[in-house]
Amino acid sequence: VHQTSLWVCDVQQSRICEYDVRTSKLLSVRGSGHQANQSTIEPQGICFDEKSQCYVLCKDFLYRFNDQFVLTNQLSIPGLSTDILYRNGKIWVCHYSQNQVIQVDAKSLKVLSQFSVGKGPVSFTWNSSNELLVSETGENRISFYDEKGKKTRQPITLDKTSIISAIRTNINDWIFLLDSAYYKVYAYSKGGGSKLREFNIPGETVRCWKPGI
């Protein structure tokens, strides 16, 4: 969600769709893989900075667009990356293929650092304690890291048949997990000490979402 719009990555059709949050009306469709200056092949994630610049994570590439959605820079990141976050002038990339978290300077779009995480990372989020929470699907757990990749506490261990395809936190530091295997959303307390809520999500679900405040 950015300003009054909901931005959705349409992987199958290689495009970015913008919807009005209040009316659900489709406002625009960006890129289709046919325009060289707006290529969005298999978009996996999207985020914005304070200047409304848009960063789109696609297969093999990270793209930056200005507020008019004109391509201004790109970075080659070979392989499949599955989630992206903007924070304090940096872009954070969850690289599924390499089992890594990559830190990129938002201005220059150059890699600053990277560190290894558990197998099959698909989604991540920050909490108010500056901990990075990573969903490691290959090990059925949620792990906690600092900015340099050091583990900060014990992980949340999940059911072996669960597939946590999205993770987010709210202002209370509750941890929200989307379990695509069971069509459920779980809410845990800060640090994952206890499960607070469980929500049934009927039918097929999408990975890109954000819990309400």
N, C-alpha and C positions, 0 to 999 in steps of 0.2 A: 504494500500500500504506500503510495506517495501522493501527498497533498490530498486531492479529492478523487484520485483514481486508483483502481486496482489493476496491476499489471500482471499478466499471466503468460508463462512460457508454454507455447504450443509446440511440443517436441516433434510430433508426427508431421506437422505441416510447416515446420521450420519458420515460425513467425512469433511475434510478440503482440498480444492483444491488450488493449487498454479499455477498461470499463469504468463507468461512473459509479462510485461507491453507493450513492444515494438512490439512483434509479435503475442500476444494473444494465444500462444501455451501453452497447458497444460503441466506443468513441473513435477508435482508430486501430488499424492493423499495420504493424511495422515489419518490413522485411519479409521475404519469402524464399531467400536463397537465390533469387534471380538477379538482384541488383548488387553489383560489385561493391558499392560503397555502403550498403546496408545489409550485408550478408549475415544471416542469423541461422546458420545450419545447426539443427538439433540444439536449440537453446535449453540449458539446464537450470539457469538461475539468473536473477536480475536484482540490482540494487541501485541506489541513488546517493549522491553526496549532497553537501549543503548548497551547491550551485545548480542543483537539478541535473547534473551530468549523470548519464545512465551507463551502467556497466553491465554487460551481458556476457554470461559465461556459456560458451558453446563447446561443442566437441573440438578439441585441439586448439581452441583460441579463447582469449579474453578480449572483448571489444569495449571501447569507450565511445559514447555518443554525446554530443552536446545537448542542450535543452530543446533543440529543434530536431533531435534525433539524426544528426549528421555525423558520420563516423569521423573521429578525430585521432584515434590511435588504436593499436592492437598489439597483443602479446601472444606469441606462440606458446601454448602449454600442451604438448602432445599427450594424447590419451584422453580418458573420460574423467571429467571433473563434474561434481554433482551439486555443489552448493557454493554460495558466494555471500559475503558480508562486507559492508563498508564500516570502518571504525577509525576515528582519529587520523584521517588522511591516508589510511592504508586499506587495501583490498585483501580480504582473506579468502582463500580458495580451498575447498575441500576436494582433494584429488583422490578419486576412487581407485584408479588404475595403479597409482604408485604408493598408496597407503600413506599419504602425506597431507600436511596442511602447509600451504604456501602463502607467504606474506609478500604483497606487491605494493610498491609506492604508487599511490593513485595519480600523482602528477606526472611522473615520468613513465609509468607503467613498466618499471623494471623490478625484477625479483629481488627482494631484500634478504629473505631467509626462508628456510623450510625445515620442517622436522617430521619425523616418522610418527605415525599413530598405529592403532590396532588395525586388523584386517577389515576390509570392506567399509571404509568410512563413507557415509552417504549424506549426512547433514550435520550441522553444528550451530552453536549459538553462544553468546556471551551472557554471563550473569553480572550482578552489581559488584561482585567481589573480584572482577577481572579474571574469572576463570572461563576457559573455553571448554564447552561441553560437546563431545563428539559421539555421534551414534556409530558404533563399530559393528556393523551387521554380521561380519564374518566371525565375530566372537560373542555375539548376543549380549552386548553391554553398552553402557554409556560411561565414557571416561572423562575425567576432569584434568585440564592442563593449564599451565600458565602461558604467558606470551612466548616463552622460549622452548616450550614443549616438555617441560617437567611436570610429571603427574602431581597433583595437589592433594588428592584424597582417594579413598577407595571407590571403585566404579559401582554403578548400579548394574546388577546382574539380572538379566531378563530371561523369560521362558525361551527355550531353544527353538521353538517353532515360531516365535514372534519375528516380525520384520519391521524394525523401527525406521521408517523411511523419512521421517521429519522430526525435528526437535526444536522447540522454541521456549523462551522464558517470558514471564510478564513482569510487571513492576514489583510484585511481591516475591520475585525469584522462584515462583512455582515453576516446575519443569513439566512441559507438555510434550508428550510423545505420541506420534501417530503410528499405530500398529496396522500396517497394510495387510497382514495375514488374517487378522480378525475383525477388520473394519472398526477399530476402537481408538479412542484417544484417552490416554492415561495422564493424570495430573499427580505429580510428586512434590513433596516439600523440598525446600532448598537443600541441596546436598543429596537428595534422593533417599532420605532416611525412612520415609513412609509414603505409601500411596494414599492420596487424598480423595481422588475422584476417578471415575471411569465412565466414559461416554460411548454409547453405541452410535456408529456412523453407518447408516444403511447404504447398501450399494457400493459401487466403485468410488474410490476416493482419489484425490490428487495429492502430490507431495508438497506443492508450494502453498503455504498457508501461514497464518499468524494468529495466535490466540488474542481475544479481546482483553482490554484492561478491566 
